[in-house]
Amino acid sequence: MTHTAPQTIVLTGGSDGIGAAAARLLAGGPARLIIVGRSPAKTAAVAAATHAEHIVADYRSLDDVRSLAATLHSRCERIDVLAHNAGGMFAGPVRTGDGFERTFQVNHLAPVLLTRLLLPLLLESRARIVSTASVGARLFGDIDFGDLDTQRGFTPSRAYGNAKLANILFTKGLHARYAEHGLAAVAFHPGMIATNFAADAGSTFQRLYHGTLTRFLRAPEHGGARLGYFIQGSPGTDWTSGAYYRSPGRIGRSHRLASDPTAIDTHWSQSAEMLGISWPA
C-alpha cells in the first residue's frame, strides 16, 4: 500500500490578524502547518492553539530570512504551499540594517529572498505561492524605478501601496518564469479587516483606519477565510496562476504597471540586484 505524505504549508505572518485566523481555519486538517511570526510569544501561542509547528523570524533583518530558509530546508522534505502573509504599513522612512526602507523590505524584499532561497524545494514540490496583496496597490501605488523602495517622497500609504504592487508584480514574474516547471503563484486582496494593521503608521491613514472606517471593517476571520481559500485551492480549478484576485473567484483590476511586462521584468531585476541574488533560467 502506498502512503501519500501530507502536504506542508508554510504560513508567514501567522501570529496575528488574518494569518492567525487562517491558521485556526487550517488547524485539524490533514496538512502539516508551519507558522512563521515575528513575536515569539504570539507565534508560540497560535502554534499551540492550532497544533502547528512554528518558527520565529523578523523580516526587518534579512539574516533572519536566511536563517528561516535554512531551518525550513532542514525540517522539510517538501513545501506544497508558501503563503507570504507577513507585512504591514509603517511610519517612516526607516532604513533597516540591510539598507532598505522598512516597508519595502518587510512586505516585498524579505518574501522575495525567502522564495529564492527555497526555490529548489518549491520547484521539486510543484508548490503554490500565495501572496497577500492589497487593493492599496491600485489606490496608493506610485512606483519610481529610480527609488524602488520609496525612501524619497515617503508617505506610509504610498510606501505600502508600492510594496503591495510589488507583491503583484512578483507574482506575475514568478508565473512567467516558473509556471511551466510546475510552480503556481497568486496574489489576492484580503478585504478591509479589523486588525492592528497600520497601528504603527503614525499617519492620517492610521487615524482614518482605526477611527472613521472602523464600522466598515470586517472580522479577521473574513480575511483568514480568503487566505485559507487560496492556500487550499487548486491552480487551474479554484484560481488562475499569475492573477491578482479582488476576492475569491473574482480577478481584480490593479495598477496599470501590473499589466506591463516591461515593468514586471524591471521590478524583478532591480529587486534581485538589491538582494544580491540571481534566478535560474
C-alpha positions, 0 to 999 in steps of 0.5 A: 500500500502506498502512503501519500505524505501530507502536504506542508504549508508554510504560513508567514505572518501567522501570529496575528490578524488574518494569518492567525485566523487562517491558521485556526481555519487550517488547524485539524486538517490533514496538512502539516502547518508551519507558522512563521511570526515575528513575536515569539510569544504570539507565534508560540501561542497560535502554534499551540492553539492550532497544533502547528509547528512554528518558527520565529523570524523578523523580516526587518533583518534579512539574516533572519530570512536566511536563517528561516530558509535554512531551518525550513530546508532542514525540517522539510522534505517538501513545501506544497504551499508558501503563503507570504502573509507577513507585512504591514504599513509603517511610519517612516522612512526607516532604513533597516540594517540591510539598507532598505526602507522598512516597508519595502523590505518587510512586505516585498524584499524579505518574501522575495529572498525567502522564495529564492532561497527555497526555490529548489524545494518549491520547484521539486514540490510543484508548490503554490505561492500565495501572496497577500496583496492589497487593493492599496496597490491600485489606490496608493501605488506610485512606483519610481524605478529610480527609488524602488523602495520609496525612501524619497517622497515617503508617505506610509500609504504610498510606501505600502501601496508600492510594496503591495504592487510589488507583491503583484508584480512578483507574482506575475514574474514568478508565473512567467518564469516558473509556471511551466516547471510546475510552480503556481503563484497568486496574489489576492486582496484580503478585504478591509479587516479589523486588525492592528494593521497600520497601528504603527503608521503614525499617519492620517491613514492610521487615524482614518483606519482605526477611527472613521472606517472602523464600522466598515471593517470586517472580522479577521476571520473574513480575511483568514477565510480568503487566505485559507481559500487560496492556500487550499485551492487548486491552480487551474480549478479554484484560481488562475496562476499569475492573477491578482484576485479582488476576492475569491473567484473574482480577478481584480483590476490593479495598477496599470504597471501590473499589466506591463511586462516591461515593468514586471521584468524591471521590478524583478531585476532591480529587486534581485540586484538589491538582494544580491541574488540571481534566478535560474533560467 
